[in-house]
């Protein structure tokens, strides 16, 4: 990929992230952070369940990004609870991706991620098949958990090795979203 084709993608990601953050700031200002916290408390056990399902679903539907949901979770729940829920959601969502691609194959993955991303996925899958696959997977997982978990399911990599890489990469990723992202969001509210 050339630099000239990479720049518009980076700008689109930054713009999307900025717009989402601005909308969240305006929404939380309008609702009030205290009111949002009260709503979460009144929802009882359903709030954490819905949060986990939304985060996991955002990973299963590849074009969506769960990072923004993790950030909001760190603001609405206490950070420790959001960290645990985000970790569970990441493991759940990525495991679903792994098993879906393992059981349903390449055609299903192409349908979920789009045919234009399939070539990139193929290049990544070839790298995973090497003897350093689990190490490479651990390093790359934070960049695109959804795509990488689909790719891993298309390789002969065992689920246990995938799970090790997933756990090792999810802890710092979710921690960053929950603590840094939500702290920034709270500072802007």
DRENTORDO-201455 format. One line per field, with one value per residue: residue number from 1; residue in three letters; x, y, z of N, C-alpha, C in turn. Coordinates in pm, whole numbers. Each point is the difference from the previous one (the first is absolute). Layout:
nr <- [NUM; ...]
rest <- [Ala; ...]
n_x <- [X; ...]
n_y <- [Y; ...]
n_z <- [Z; ...]
ca_x <- [X; ...]
ca_y <- [Y; ...]
ca_z <- [Z; ...]
c_x <- [X; ...]
c_y <- [Y; ...]
c_z <- [Z; ...]
//
This chain:
nr <- [1; 2; 3; 4; 5; 6; 7; 8; 9; 10; 11; 12; 13; 14; 15; 16; 17; 18; 19; 20; 21; 22; 23; 24; 25; 26; 27; 28; 29; 30; 31; 32; 33; 34; 35; 36; 37; 38; 39; 40; 41; 42; 43; 44; 45; 46; 47; 48; 49; 50; 51; 52; 53; 54; 55; 56; 57; 58; 59; 60; 61; 62; 63; 64; 65; 66; 67; 68; 69; 70; 71; 72; 73; 74; 75; 76; 77; 78; 79; 80; 81; 82; 83; 84; 85; 86; 87; 88; 89; 90; 91; 92; 93; 94; 95; 96; 97; 98; 99; 100; 101; 102; 103; 104; 105; 106; 107; 108; 109; 110; 111; 112; 113; 114; 115; 116; 117; 118; 119; 120; 121; 122; 123; 124; 125; 126; 127; 128; 129; 130; 131; 132; 133; 134; 135; 136; 137; 138; 139; 140; 141; 142; 143; 144; 145; 146; 147; 148; 149; 150; 151; 152; 153; 154; 155; 156; 157; 158; 159; 160; 161; 162; 163; 164; 165; 166; 167; 168; 169; 170; 171; 172; 173; 174; 175; 176; 177; 178; 179; 180; 181; 182; 183; 184; 185; 186; 187; 188; 189]
rest <- [Unk; Unk; Unk; Unk; Unk; Unk; Unk; Unk; Unk; Unk; Unk; Unk; Unk; Unk; Unk; Unk; Unk; Unk; Unk; Unk; Unk; Unk; Unk; Unk; Unk; Unk; Unk; Unk; Unk; Unk; Unk; Unk; Unk; Unk; Unk; Unk; Unk; Unk; Unk; Unk; Unk; Unk; Unk; Unk; Unk; Unk; Unk; Unk; Unk; Unk; Unk; Unk; Unk; Unk; Unk; Unk; Unk; Unk; Unk; Unk; Unk; Unk; Unk; Unk; Unk; Unk; Unk; Unk; Unk; Unk; Unk; Unk; Unk; Unk; Unk; Unk; Unk; Unk; Unk; Unk; Unk; Unk; Unk; Unk; Unk; Unk; Unk; Unk; Unk; Unk; Unk; Unk; Unk; Unk; Unk; Unk; Unk; Unk; Unk; Unk; Unk; Unk; Unk; Unk; Unk; Unk; Unk; Unk; Unk; Unk; Unk; Unk; Unk; Unk; Unk; Unk; Unk; Unk; Unk; Unk; Unk; Unk; Unk; Unk; Unk; Unk; Unk; Unk; Unk; Unk; Unk; Unk; Unk; Unk; Unk; Unk; Unk; Unk; Unk; Unk; Unk; Unk; Unk; Unk; Unk; Unk; Unk; Unk; Unk; Unk; Unk; Unk; Unk; Unk; Unk; Unk; Unk; Unk; Unk; Unk; Unk; Unk; Unk; Unk; Unk; Unk; Unk; Unk; Unk; Unk; Unk; Unk; Unk; Unk; Unk; Unk; Unk; Unk; Unk; Unk; Unk; Unk; Unk; Unk; Unk; Unk; Unk; Unk; Unk]
n_x <- [85; -29; 90; -10; -7; 103; 42; -75; 50; 119; -15; -50; 97; 91; -56; -12; 122; 38; -70; 40; 122; -14; -55; 94; 86; -57; -9; 121; 33; -75; 39; 127; 124; -47; -79; 106; 73; -97; -5; 133; -2; -96; 82; 71; -26; -105; 39; 62; -112; -78; 79; 7; -131; -14; 89; -51; -123; 55; 48; -119; -61; 86; -87; -72; 9; 47; 106; -89; -49; 124; 24; -117; 30; 122; -83; -80; 88; 28; 117; 5; -127; 21; 112; -61; -102; 87; 72; -109; -41; 124; 13; -120; 9; 125; -45; -108; 78; 86; -100; -52; 118; 27; -123; -11; 127; 76; -99; -21; 130; 4; -107; 62; 116; -62; -29; -10; -45; -56; 50; -31; -118; 4; 48; -91; -92; 64; 2; -127; 13; 82; 122; 2; -94; 16; 132; -4; -80; 78; 99; -60; -41; 75; 59; -45; -46; -98; 72; 81; -106; -56; 111; 13; -130; 57; 77; 101; 20; 40; -122; 62; 72; -111; -57; 115; 10; -124; 20; 118; -69; -100; 79; 111; -62; -70; 112; 61; -92; -7; 129; 73; -70; -42; 125; 38; -90; 30; 126; -52; -59]
n_y <- [-117; 92; 94; 24; -132; 5; 115; -20; -120; 47; 89; -100; -76; 96; 25; -129; -18; 108; -39; -126; 43; 81; -99; -81; 95; 30; -128; -26; 107; -36; -124; 30; 5; 80; 58; 3; 38; 84; 29; -2; 69; 73; -11; 11; -132; 66; 105; -75; -72; 108; 54; -116; -13; 129; -11; -116; 49; 106; -104; -57; 117; -54; 60; -49; 94; -95; 61; 56; -121; -49; 104; -13; -129; 46; 74; -93; -98; -58; 54; -47; 35; 118; -3; -52; 83; 96; -51; -20; 121; 41; -72; 38; 127; 5; -63; 77; 104; -41; -34; 119; 58; -60; 20; 129; 23; 2; -69; -55; -18; -38; -69; -36; -22; -55; -16; 131; -48; -85; 79; 105; -57; -28; 122; 47; -77; 33; 120; -27; -53; 100; -36; 125; -78; -68; 16; -25; -100; -25; 23; -73; -82; 84; -23; -126; -4; 67; 73; 22; 12; 69; 70; 9; 19; 67; 4; -84; 126; -63; -27; -96; -18; -1; -76; -63; 6; -44; -82; -38; 3; -67; -48; 21; -65; -86; -22; 9; -76; -88; -6; -9; -83; -70; 1; -17; -96; -50; 19; -50; -76]
n_z <- [0; -89; 24; -131; -3; 80; -47; -107; 10; 25; -96; -73; 46; -16; -115; -26; 48; -66; -105; 18; 24; -104; -66; 46; -26; -116; -26; 46; -69; -105; 9; 9; 39; 95; -89; -79; 107; 30; -129; -2; 113; -56; -100; 111; 6; -52; 67; 93; 4; -7; 92; 64; -15; 31; 98; 41; -14; 58; 65; 15; 3; -82; -75; 100; 90; 77; -51; -77; -12; -11; -79; -60; -8; -28; -72; -52; -8; 116; -2; 124; 20; -57; 71; 106; -13; -23; 98; 74; -34; 18; 111; 40; -37; 42; 106; 0; -26; 91; 80; -25; -4; 114; 42; -33; 29; -104; -52; 119; 13; -128; 32; 111; -54; -101; -126; 13; 114; -85; -93; 74; 17; -129; -22; 83; -58; -111; 54; 30; -120; 17; 36; -42; -48; 113; -15; -129; 29; 104; -82; -92; 96; 72; -116; 1; 123; -56; -84; 100; 77; -100; -20; 131; -11; -98; 106; -5; 35; 109; 48; 65; -110; -72; 93; 0; -133; -3; 98; -50; -112; 55; 91; -71; -97; 72; 65; -117; -62; 99; 29; -110; -77; 105; 42; -126; -18; 120; -40; -109; 91]
ca_x <- [-85; 81; -31; -109; -128; -13; -36; -146; -56; 34; -82; -139; -8; 9; -124; -105; 27; -27; -146; -58; 34; -79; -140; -6; 16; -126; -104; 21; -25; -145; -62; 64; 72; -68; -121; 42; 39; -123; -67; 75; -29; -138; -11; 42; 86; -14; 95; 125; -27; -19; 131; 83; -55; 28; 143; 30; -62; 78; 116; -46; -35; 134; 23; -21; 115; -37; 80; -82; -89; 83; 26; -123; -16; 86; -62; -129; 23; 130; 103; 36; -108; 5; 116; -36; -104; 64; 85; -91; -59; 102; 24; -121; -14; 108; -16; -109; 58; 89; -77; -82; 83; 47; -110; -73; 98; 41; -114; -69; 87; -6; -129; -1; 99; 3; 97; 119; 91; 40; 138; 81; -16; 81; 142; 20; -13; 126; 98; -34; 32; 140; 28; -16; -138; -66; 65; -47; -141; -7; 41; -89; -140; -57; -26; -130; -37; -102; 56; 104; -63; -53; 115; 53; -90; 23; 130; 0; 32; -97; -70; 73; 108; -68; -50; 116; 33; -113; 4; 118; -16; -122; 19; 44; -90; -120; 45; 22; -130; -80; 61; 41; -109; -109; 49; -4; -141; -49; 60; -62; -143]
ca_y <- [117; 120; 106; 83; -68; -19; 127; 19; -95; 49; 119; -44; -58; 111; 77; -82; 0; 135; 21; -80; 62; 123; -40; -53; 114; 76; -82; -10; 133; 22; -91; 19; -121; -58; -66; -121; -97; -47; -90; -126; -66; -45; -113; -119; -96; 7; 96; -66; -100; 71; 55; -109; -44; 104; -3; -124; 12; 95; -74; -102; 71; 54; 143; 81; 8; -8; 89; 109; -54; -20; 133; 43; -88; 49; 121; -30; -92; 35; -45; -140; -83; 13; -76; -141; -23; 15; -117; -112; 26; -22; -144; -59; 40; -55; -146; -25; 20; -112; -123; 18; -19; -139; -90; 38; 18; 121; 69; 73; 111; 99; 67; 85; 108; 62; -62; 84; -26; -141; -11; 36; -110; -111; 29; -15; -143; -66; 33; -76; -141; -21; -49; 110; 45; 45; 125; 99; 21; 80; 137; 61; -4; 131; 87; -32; -127; -71; -58; -96; -121; -72; -59; -111; -114; -60; -68; -120; 40; -53; 104; 31; 95; 126; 58; 56; 127; 90; 47; 86; 127; 68; 72; 139; 70; 43; 91; 130; 59; 30; 100; 123; 52; 52; 117; 112; 32; 66; 134; 87; 17]
ca_z <- [0; -10; 97; -50; 24; 144; 63; 10; 97; 134; 22; 19; 134; 95; -9; 63; 144; 48; -4; 106; 128; 12; 27; 138; 91; -3; 61; 144; 58; 0; 97; 129; 39; 117; -49; -71; 103; 65; -94; 2; 128; -2; -93; 74; -67; -145; -58; -38; -103; -127; -36; -52; -128; -100; -31; -73; -131; -80; -50; -95; -123; -24; -26; 120; 89; 140; 85; 51; 103; 118; 57; 66; 117; 106; 53; 62; 111; 57; -93; 24; -54; -146; -44; 4; -101; -131; -19; -30; -131; -103; -10; -57; -139; -83; -3; -95; -133; -26; -25; -121; -119; 1; -36; -122; -107; -68; -61; 106; 41; -108; 11; 118; -2; -132; -92; -15; 112; -2; -43; 117; 95; -50; 28; 144; 33; -36; 105; 121; -14; 32; 136; 96; -18; 124; 39; -97; 30; 123; -31; -98; 44; 38; -114; -60; 61; -75; -123; 33; 54; -117; -71; 77; -17; -131; 3; 86; 137; 97; 76; 124; -34; -33; 126; 72; -66; 21; 139; 16; -71; 41; 127; -18; -91; 72; 105; -63; -33; 118; 87; -68; -81; 82; 75; -93; -21; 124; 10; -100; 30]
c_x <- [90; -43; -118; -136; -25; -49; -151; -66; 27; -85; -147; -19; 3; -128; -114; 14; -35; -150; -67; 24; -83; -146; -14; 11; -131; -113; 14; -15; -149; -70; 50; 62; -66; -126; 34; 40; -122; -76; 66; -31; -142; -20; 44; 94; -8; 104; 134; -19; -13; 133; 89; -50; 26; 146; 35; -56; 78; 126; -41; -37; 120; 9; -21; 126; -48; 72; -83; -94; 78; 25; -122; -24; 85; -54; -127; 9; 124; 106; 39; -106; 2; 117; -33; -104; 57; 87; -87; -58; 100; 26; -119; -12; 105; -7; -112; 54; 88; -80; -92; 84; 53; -108; -62; 91; 9; -117; -75; 82; -4; -131; -2; 96; 5; 111; 127; 100; 55; 146; 95; -3; 84; 148; 30; -3; 129; 108; -25; 44; 146; 19; -12; -142; -64; 60; -48; -145; -18; 34; -101; -144; -54; -37; -138; -45; -99; 58; 101; -61; -68; 113; 53; -87; 18; 133; -10; 34; -107; -66; 77; 114; -57; -44; 114; 36; -109; 3; 116; -17; -121; 19; 50; -94; -122; 36; 20; -132; -74; 61; 34; -115; -112; 46; -1; -145; -56; 56; -67; -147; -18]
c_y <- [124; 102; 84; -66; -22; 127; 23; -95; 47; 123; -36; -60; 110; 83; -74; 2; 136; 29; -79; 64; 127; -31; -50; 114; 78; -77; -8; 135; 25; -86; 29; -132; -68; -75; -130; -108; -56; -97; -137; -77; -54; -120; -131; -87; 3; 91; -66; -103; 65; 58; -108; -44; 102; 0; -123; 8; 96; -66; -103; 63; 88; 149; 89; 3; 1; 98; 112; -47; -24; 133; 50; -85; 45; 125; -33; -95; 49; -69; -147; -93; 4; -78; -149; -33; 10; -119; -121; 16; -26; -149; -67; 32; -62; -153; -39; 13; -119; -123; 13; -24; -143; -95; 32; 36; 138; 80; 85; 121; 110; 79; 100; 118; 73; -59; 82; -20; -142; -18; 34; -112; -120; 21; -19; -146; -74; 26; -80; -145; -31; -43; 108; 56; 55; 132; 114; 35; 89; 147; 71; 13; 137; 90; -24; -136; -79; -71; -110; -128; -79; -71; -122; -125; -70; -75; -128; 30; -52; 115; 36; 96; 137; 70; 62; 137; 103; 60; 96; 136; 79; 83; 143; 81; 54; 97; 141; 69; 47; 113; 130; 63; 60; 119; 126; 44; 75; 140; 99; 26; 119]
c_z <- [0; 104; -44; 20; 149; 69; 5; 101; 143; 33; 24; 140; 105; 0; 67; 151; 60; 5; 112; 136; 21; 31; 143; 101; 8; 67; 151; 70; 11; 106; 140; 44; 120; -41; -73; 99; 71; -89; 1; 129; 3; -92; 66; -81; -152; -64; -36; -111; -137; -49; -62; -138; -111; -42; -83; -142; -90; -55; -105; -133; -35; -32; 122; 83; 144; 89; 60; 111; 129; 72; 76; 125; 117; 65; 77; 119; 73; -86; 19; -57; -153; -57; -5; -108; -141; -34; -39; -141; -113; -20; -68; -149; -91; -8; -96; -143; -40; -39; -121; -125; -8; -52; -136; -116; -61; -60; 101; 43; -106; 9; 118; -10; -133; -86; -14; 114; -1; -41; 116; 103; -43; 27; 149; 41; -33; 105; 127; -6; 30; 145; 106; -1; 125; 47; -90; 28; 122; -27; -89; 49; 40; -119; -62; 51; -84; -122; 32; 57; -111; -73; 74; -14; -133; -9; 83; 147; 95; 76; 126; -26; -36; 129; 81; -59; 24; 141; 21; -67; 48; 127; -24; -90; 73; 112; -56; -32; 125; 81; -72; -78; 82; 85; -87; -22; 121; 14; -95; 29; 85]
//
